[in-house]
Amino acid sequence: MKCILALDQGTSSSRAIVFDREGQELGKGQYEITQYFPKSGWVEHDAEEIWRTQLLAVKDAIRLAGVSYADIEGIGITNQRETVVVWDRKSGDSLAPAIVWQDRRTARFCHDERDKWEKIVRDRTGLLLDPYFSGTKIKWLLDELPGLRERAEVGEIAIGTIESWLVWKLTGGDVHVTDVSNASRTMLMNVDTLEWDPLLLEWLKIPRSVLPKIVSNSEQVGTTKVFGGELPITGLAGDQQAALFGQLCFEGGMLKTTYGTGCFLLMQTSRTRITSKNRLLSTVAWKLGDSDCQYALEGSVFSGGAVVQWLKEGLGLIEKPVDIEVLAKKEKDHGGVYFAPAFTGLGAPHWDPYARGVIAGLTRGTTAGHIAWAALESIAFQVDDIVRLMKEDAGIDSLEMRVDGGASESDLLLQIQSDFLGCRIVRGATSETTARGVAFLAGLAVGFWKDQSELVEMWEEVDRFEPSMDLDWFTERRKGWEEVVRRSMGWARQEE
């Protein structure tokens, strides 16, 4: 049975899934990875753990799928974006902890440079000047790790995002590449030319030699012998662009939201790069081989599913993520509690790295159920904030939103979301749209699937949620949300 293997390296786990010609999952492997928080606002991973767990996940997926490595027609890799790894070109060993996309350690630099450089960054990359993106993380590594800049200047090190690291390891150091979707998140790639921008590299003092070659999302970039034989690596994409492709959002105006550790909203804008008037991002959606680049509007919520994870691990209110819905339903509503989950700052549209979490409205009558309600509502409010602005930027009055990700399995969350947005929410037959998307990209490159029209036929809706809320009630509730967000902003500045 011929198949496609997708590697899905995320913020909380490394996964691998085998897909057949119908886009169905044959087998999956998954291993959790550790997040480290060495200082306030710092978030790190062990790049070697990422590599080890990814290999283990592949072995499990192949075994459970009942196929052999010889059956694999192509390998696709999708990954947590913006996270940065630095490694030794000769040994292939990582030289420092990976700096995760959530990390805020370069907030002061971004703040100090904003007046002079943000417009330039925005015009050239479609992004904002924020520690979220990879560029200032790379600068920090080169500036702060003893001897690293000197080694960079003589070509001894390589730097890249997670897909670059995995391709390097899979090819034994023969290939150092990144795809346009991941490169567009570094704050270093010119979003019009699709090349590294010399002015931005000079500003951040990043040698071009440490960076990977930029390739499309669907083409053969190398082969791996790690699993025996030679298997082609034919698809690369950042996780959110992969999810957009996996949701088959191929036409302008189609919108998806992934409810993962963060929440990420992408609206396909076809060949048009829309410059947001509301501090949203203009980013690459994908590029298939030599075809024209497709663009998207994006809004990023830093703490989505992370809110549920915190209730589980930080407060011990639930034993597993799905329990949040059971806990919330013990109460009829939020009980006047508001929750701004700015654990690592606020993303779109506020872009405040100094914001921190706030829970307000507590009384002696407040229960764990009220806090669970407020937690779910905080996810929905953040998404609502972005969709309102996205519709304005794109000139769209009404829309339908396709959803995926772990938290999208909560019916209560999706009903709240539909009520807040006043639009239909659609959940497809698979929640594995990120891995499925990069599998599609890898398969198209080798003719496993003929074209995108063949993929569209695989769409299957299983659930839909329609709005049913009293709008006057929502208007009052939103006022409280806006106030708690305002109070969360700038909180961490007092720590400096």
Protein Blocks (a to p, Z undefined) as FASTA:
>chain_A
ZZdddddddfkbccdddddfkopafbdcddddddddfbghiacddfklmmmmmmmmmmmm
mmmnopafklpmbdcddddehiacdddfklopafbdcddfklcklmmmmmmmmmmmmmmm
mmmnopacdfkbmmlmmmmmmmmmghklmmmmnopaccddfklmmmmmmnnopaccddfk
lmmmnopacfklopacfklmmmnopafklpccdddfbdcfbdcfklgpjdddfbdcdfkl
mmmmmnopabghiacddddfbdcddddehjaccddfklpacddfbdehjbccdddddddd
fblmlmmmmmmmmnopafbfklmmmmmmmpmblnopacddffnopadfklpakbccddeh
iafkbcfklmmmmmmmmmmmmmmmmmmmmmmmnopabdcdddedjklmpmklmmmmmmmn
opacdddfbfklmmmmmmmmmmmmnomamblmlmmmmpccfbdcddfbdfklmmmmmmmm
mmmmmmmgoklmmmZZ
